[in-house]
Amino acid sequence: MAAIAALLLAAGESRRMGTAKALLSWKGVSLLRYQIEQLMQAGVSEVIVVMGHEAERLLPLAEGAPGVTVVVNQDYRQGRTTSIKAGLQHVPSDCAGVMGLAGPASSSNASSSSALAKLEPDGPRLRVTASSNDNAW
């Protein structure tokens, strides 16, 4: 299987939630750590976590984990696109594709991530998924 990177956006202010979603506890760990673990179990070769708001609180949850690159987007207030651009600059050159996640989510697990990560060289170039509780889509 070709190497697939995951771009995990965790730079937002979580204004609707009122607290950083990535810091919430889920199954005994932070939601950010849970998502990283699920992506690695799914066979993703590299997880690129893009942080912005409260990066200093999020860094210890991701730094030093094998296969994880942390990117701090200083321009996160300018919109999600700035985080995508910042993260894409760190995708390893040997990756055949990138899977994007709009933020840590408890609804994403290893089996669903694994299904997305199984891209064939001549298969679809873009796969998009949204959780059923995401009204933004």
Summary of the structure (lengths in Angstrom):
residues: 137
radius of gyration: 14.0
end to end distance: 29.8
largest distance: 42.6
contacts: 392
relative contact order: 0.24
helix: 31%
strand: 20%
